[in-house]
Amino acid sequence: MPLEHSPRFDELSVALPQHIEQPILRQMTARLQQRLLGTADIPSHENETSDISHSAQILARLYQTPIADASILVAITNEARPRLLLTRRAGHLNNHAGEVSCAGGKHDAGDGNNVVTALREASEETALPASRVHIIGQLPPQESKKGLSVRPIVALIDADLVLVPELGEIARIFWADFEALLAAPTVEYTVPYTIGEQNMTLVTPSWQVDGETVWGLTGRVLASLMEIGFDREFDWYYRRPASARD
């Protein structure tokens, strides 16, 4: 399904830190854009010429980034108490059934870059209009269980959106309180795992959000965002439970 009313890539809205009131979102945006541009010099004053130049640099760097096999949209509402958009995949899917994820999916040849892939997939899965998305930047790519490279695109979205899950792919849309998530400890999650004919269990860090478990690739993406944006470091692992090693 094509992205309806998709803007041209160079007409996408870019979120600039000097225009963001919420302090956590402003810090996160500044740090991601400093990393993307390779500079500590992010404009701090409101100047139309400077804003246009800064936005153009952000989009150019994103356009030049090698195309990943898939892209996801790490979408956070731009409001006093920000919320992170999450979904639970439909239970009948062949891959990642029932797992928590950010909206996103595989690259199509017509996308041209990772940002358009993330926006198109988010529109298809949640009816999120691209015109209500304000791009911040990107996170380092992650590798999926199937060996696909996945590029996270970070963006702010308007707070008053009404999103609708595409039930062929998405069972549920829900939200994480972003500030609470930043401070929340991880808890170990037990994952069934099969090697050949041997069944075993592994434990891995996770977060509990609104009755759902956030782990795996989505967990690693959020850990990466917290490390880059807020200096919170994680020891991310998959290992056998201590009782199984004794």
C-alpha distance (Angstrom), angle and dihedral (degrees) to the residues before:
residue distance angle dihedral
M1 . . .
P2 3.83 . .
L3 3.77 120.3 .
E4 3.79 104.3 -99.6
H5 3.79 117.0 -126.5
S6 3.80 89.4 -2.7
P7 3.80 111.5 -176.3
R8 3.75 121.1 -133.7
F9 3.78 110.9 -90.2
D10 3.80 93.0 -114.1
E11 3.82 89.7 52.4
L12 3.80 95.7 57.0
S13 3.78 117.2 122.3
V14 3.81 115.9 -108.4
A15 3.80 121.7 -156.6
L16 3.81 110.5 -132.7
P17 3.82 120.3 -161.1
Q18 3.79 94.7 -132.4
H19 3.82 88.9 63.0
I20 3.82 97.2 47.1
E21 3.79 115.6 95.8
Q22 3.80 99.6 -172.0
P23 3.85 105.3 88.3
I24 3.82 98.3 -145.6
L25 3.80 92.3 49.1
R26 3.82 90.4 45.3
Q27 3.82 91.8 52.9
M28 3.80 92.9 46.0
T29 3.80 92.5 49.0
A30 3.81 93.4 48.4
R31 3.80 92.9 49.8
L32 3.80 95.7 46.8
Q33 3.80 91.7 48.1
Q34 3.80 92.5 46.2
R35 3.79 88.2 53.8
L36 3.79 92.9 46.4
L37 3.81 94.1 48.9
G38 3.80 95.4 37.1
T39 3.78 93.3 -126.8
A40 3.78 140.6 102.0
D41 3.82 89.9 -145.8
I42 3.80 106.2 100.7
P43 3.81 114.5 160.6
S44 3.80 111.1 -104.4
H45 3.79 98.5 -175.0
E46 3.78 130.9 71.5
N47 3.78 109.4 -109.8
E48 3.79 122.5 147.0
T49 3.80 95.0 -143.1
S50 3.79 92.2 48.2
D51 3.84 91.0 46.8
I52 3.80 92.3 52.4
S53 3.80 92.0 48.0
H54 3.80 93.3 47.2
S55 3.82 92.5 48.0
A56 3.80 91.2 48.9
Q57 3.81 90.9 51.7
I58 3.81 91.6 50.8
L59 3.80 92.9 50.3
A60 3.80 92.4 44.9
R61 3.81 92.3 53.9
L62 3.78 91.3 47.6
Y63 3.79 91.3 48.4
Q64 3.81 90.9 50.5
T65 3.81 93.7 51.3
P66 3.83 111.6 108.7
I67 3.78 112.4 -100.1
A68 3.80 114.2 -102.3
D69 3.79 125.8 -147.5
A70 3.81 88.3 -110.5
S71 3.79 139.5 2.7
I72 3.79 133.1 -153.0
L73 3.80 131.8 -161.0
V74 3.81 116.2 -126.5
A75 3.79 94.3 -160.5
I76 3.82 122.0 -172.8
T77 3.79 125.4 -179.4
N78 3.79 116.2 -114.9
E79 3.81 100.2 -129.7
A80 3.79 141.1 106.0
R81 3.81 91.8 -87.3
P82 3.82 103.0 33.9
R83 3.80 122.2 -150.0
L84 3.79 128.4 -156.0
L85 3.80 117.1 -135.4
L86 3.82 113.8 -126.8
T87 3.79 134.2 169.4
R88 3.78 137.3 -162.5
R89 3.78 113.1 -135.6
A90 3.80 118.6 -123.7
G91 3.79 114.7 -91.5
H92 3.82 95.5 -126.6
L93 3.82 96.9 59.4
N94 3.79 119.4 116.0
N95 3.80 92.9 -134.7
H96 3.83 128.3 43.2
A97 3.81 92.4 -6.0
G98 3.79 112.0 -175.6
E99 3.80 93.5 2.0
V100 3.80 125.8 132.4
S101 3.78 114.8 -112.8
C102 3.76 145.3 153.7
A103 3.79 114.8 -102.6
G104 3.79 110.7 -86.7
G105 3.76 146.8 96.2
K106 3.78 148.8 178.8
H107 3.77 125.0 -24.7
D108 3.81 117.8 -103.8
A109 3.79 121.1 -150.1
G110 3.80 91.4 -118.3
D111 3.81 94.4 55.1
G112 3.79 96.5 80.3
N113 3.82 95.8 -162.7
N114 3.79 143.6 22.1
V115 3.81 96.0 -98.8
V116 3.79 93.6 58.7
T117 3.81 90.2 46.9
A118 3.81 90.8 54.2
L119 3.82 93.2 45.4
R120 3.80 93.9 46.0
E121 3.80 93.3 49.0
A122 3.81 92.6 45.3
S123 3.80 89.5 51.6
E124 3.79 92.1 49.3
E125 3.80 94.6 46.4
T126 3.82 102.3 38.5
A127 3.83 107.3 11.6
L128 3.82 89.3 -114.9
P129 3.83 107.2 164.9
A130 3.80 113.7 -130.9
S131 3.81 88.3 -140.1
R132 3.83 89.3 66.3
V133 3.81 94.0 52.8
H134 3.81 122.6 93.9
I135 3.80 112.6 -163.7
I136 3.81 119.8 -133.4
G137 3.79 104.4 172.3
Q138 3.77 141.4 -89.4
L139 3.79 142.9 -72.5
P140 3.81 128.3 -136.0
P141 3.81 112.7 -77.3
Q142 3.79 120.9 -97.2
E143 3.80 129.2 -151.9
S144 3.79 119.2 -123.6
K145 3.80 126.1 -140.0
K146 3.81 87.5 -98.2
G147 3.79 92.2 53.8
L148 3.82 96.1 -104.5
S149 3.79 120.3 145.0
V150 3.80 110.8 -122.2
R151 3.81 122.3 -163.9
P152 3.83 116.6 -157.5
I153 3.81 114.8 -145.7
V154 3.82 113.8 -160.7
A155 3.79 120.0 -148.6
L156 3.77 144.7 157.5
I157 3.79 118.1 -123.0
D158 3.77 131.4 -164.2
A159 3.80 113.0 -90.1
D160 3.82 98.2 -134.3
L161 3.80 98.2 62.3
V162 3.79 122.4 132.3
L163 3.80 107.0 -147.7
V164 3.79 125.8 -165.3
P165 3.82 123.9 -159.1
E166 3.79 118.2 -126.9
L167 3.80 95.0 -129.6
G168 3.78 93.8 -152.9
E169 3.81 87.6 68.7
I170 3.81 109.0 10.1
A171 3.80 125.7 55.4
R172 3.77 96.4 -178.6
I173 3.80 143.7 5.2
F174 3.79 116.0 -150.6
W175 3.79 139.9 159.5
A176 3.79 137.0 -124.9
D177 3.80 120.5 -148.2
F178 3.80 95.9 -117.6
E179 3.80 98.3 -152.4
A180 3.81 91.6 46.6
L181 3.81 90.2 49.1
L182 3.80 91.3 52.4
A183 3.80 90.0 57.8
A184 3.81 98.5 36.9
P185 3.82 119.6 108.9
T186 3.77 119.1 -126.4
V187 3.79 119.9 -113.8
E188 3.80 126.6 -153.1
Y189 3.79 114.5 -100.8
T190 3.80 121.8 -159.9
V191 3.80 114.5 -132.5
P192 3.83 125.4 -170.7
Y193 3.81 111.1 -128.8
T194 3.79 133.6 -175.7
I195 3.79 127.9 -156.6
G196 3.79 110.5 -176.4
E197 3.80 104.2 -49.8
Q198 3.80 94.5 -22.9
N199 3.80 118.1 103.0
M200 3.79 119.2 -158.8
T201 3.78 141.5 153.0
L202 3.78 129.0 -116.5
V203 3.78 130.5 -166.4
T204 3.79 124.1 -139.6
P205 3.82 136.7 168.3
S206 3.79 117.4 -87.8
W207 3.77 143.5 163.5
Q208 3.78 126.4 -129.4
V209 3.80 111.8 -134.5
D210 3.80 124.2 174.6
G211 3.79 92.8 -28.7
E212 3.82 93.5 -46.4
T213 3.80 130.5 107.2
V214 3.80 117.1 -126.8
W215 3.81 109.9 -158.8
G216 3.79 142.2 123.6
L217 3.78 119.2 40.3
T218 3.81 92.6 -9.4
G219 3.80 90.0 52.0
R220 3.80 91.2 49.8
V221 3.81 90.8 50.0
L222 3.79 91.9 52.2
A223 3.81 91.1 45.9
S224 3.82 88.5 52.7
L225 3.81 91.1 50.3
M226 3.81 91.3 50.0
E227 3.79 92.6 48.2
I228 3.81 95.4 49.3
G229 3.79 97.3 37.3
F230 3.78 102.2 35.1
D231 3.84 110.1 15.5
R232 3.80 92.5 -114.1
E233 3.81 109.5 146.4
F234 3.79 127.1 -157.7
D235 3.78 135.8 -164.7
W236 3.80 97.5 -139.0
Y237 3.79 112.7 -165.3
Y238 3.78 148.4 154.4
R239 3.78 112.1 -148.7
R240 3.77 142.1 146.4
P241 3.80 115.5 -90.4
A242 3.79 115.4 -95.4
S243 3.83 90.4 -113.9
A244 3.82 90.3 57.8
R245 3.81 92.2 51.8
D246 3.80 95.1 51.4
